[in-house]
Amino acid sequence: AAWLHVCSCKFVINLIRKDYVYESCSTRTTPRSTMRLGTSSSGILLLSYARGAAAFSSTRRWASSSASEPVAVIPRAAVSVVARCECAKDDVRYALVQRGKEPNKGIWSFAGGKIESGESSMTAARRELWEETRLGSPPGDDGTAESVDATISWHTEGPVTSSDSIHIDDGLVRWHYVISQYFATIEPVQSANKSVLEPPKMIPSDDAADADFFSLADIEKGIGKGWITPGVLRVIRRVEAMHAACLLECK
């Protein structure tokens, strides 16, 4: 009886998805808009199950569906890292990566990505920075992982700010990330001729097609030309204000 009940539920669900319903104890199918519903308890129960399952399926439908179907994208938790390198008092630069994949493929922004299940946001920030730039080290590293020879310090008291990254195409939400921004400082290194200090050379990896350090003026210019994410500037201005107020202790 249980097996028959499950099979009946699956049959009703499939019919509802095609805009039809199945009347219990009958082989007749009728458009949903014109059908008289049976009043038996089994028929009502089956139809309730089917409607609930169909509604759940609809809310879980992702952006890979065709444009003619409704799309419900569940926001994902993500992190990004605001990595600041002060080479001189008037020479402050920020680490950015060029996205190698969608969303925003080819656009420059902070290193970052999705938080894995069971992973703290702080751990995710460290991991993402290492994966995309090789700055720092991956969680659990035994000293054998490839890393840039640079000293990095973290603000460990939580994210400095947060933002939404929502991508809409043809009126449909394709991606929605809720991003926690973490802050880190990168020690500059001697240039090749040892005449000045400069940021360490990053190694673009994983989702990053390229990685480099940019001054605030370069970032403003890049945003104006459309190759740097506009939200980067808002985050940097907030970070600079907090840094000037000595609110971003790193260790």
Residue, then its C-alpha position, 0 to 999 in steps of 0.5 A: a500500500a505504501w509503494l502504491h501511495v508513493c507511485s500515485c504521488k509521483f504520478v500526480i506530481n508529474l501531471i500537475r507539472k504539465d498543468y494537469v491533475y489526476e482524479s483519484c480512482s479514475t484514468r481521466t485527465t482534465p485541465r486543472s482549470t476545469m476539473r472537479l476535485g474528488t473529495s475522498s481523503s486519499g484524493i485530497l491527500l495525494l493532491s496536497y502532496a503533489r501541490g506541495a512538491a510542485a511548489f517546492s520544485s518551483t522555488r528550487r528551480w535555478a537559473s539554468s532553466s529557460a528564460s520562459e520559466p520562473v527562476a528562484v535563486i537562493p542567495r549564497a554566502a561568500v567572502s572577499v578579501v581587501a588586501r592592502c599593501e602600503c609601499a610608502k605613505d603616499d603609495v597604497r595599493y590593493a590586491l585585485v584579481q581578474r575573474g576567470k569565470e562567470p559572474n563578471k568574467g574578465i572583470w577585476s575585483f577583490a579575491g573571494g568566493k563561496i563559503e563551503s559547508g561547515e567552513s567559517s567565513m574567516t577560514a574561507a577568506r584565507r582559503e580564497l585569497w591563497e587559492e586565487t593569488r597564492l598569498g598566505s597559505p591554505p587551511g591545514d597547510d604543512g608548509t608544502a603548498e605553493s605560496v608567495d614569499a610575503t608577510i600577511s596579517w589579518h584583521t580577525e575580529g570579523p568582516v569590515t563590511s558586507s555587500d550584495s552581488i546580484h546579477i540580473d539577465d533578461g529580467l531574471v536573477r542569475w546569481h545572488y551572493v551575500i559577501s562578507q569583506y575581510f581585511a588583511t595587510i601585505e608587507p611590501v618587498q624590495s624591488a629588483n634593484k632594491s631602490v624602492l618597496e613594492p607589492p609582492k608578485m602574486i600568482p593568479s590561480d584557481d578562478a583568477a585569470d590574473a592578479d595585480f595591485f592597484s592604487l586608488a587612482d588606478i581603481e577609479k580609472g578602471i571603474g570609469k572604463g568598466w573593467i573594475t567592479p564599481g563596488v570595490l571603491r565603496v569598500i576601499r573608502r570605508v576601509e581607509a576611513m577605518h584604517a585612519a581611525c586605527l580600527l583595523e588591528c591586524k595580527 
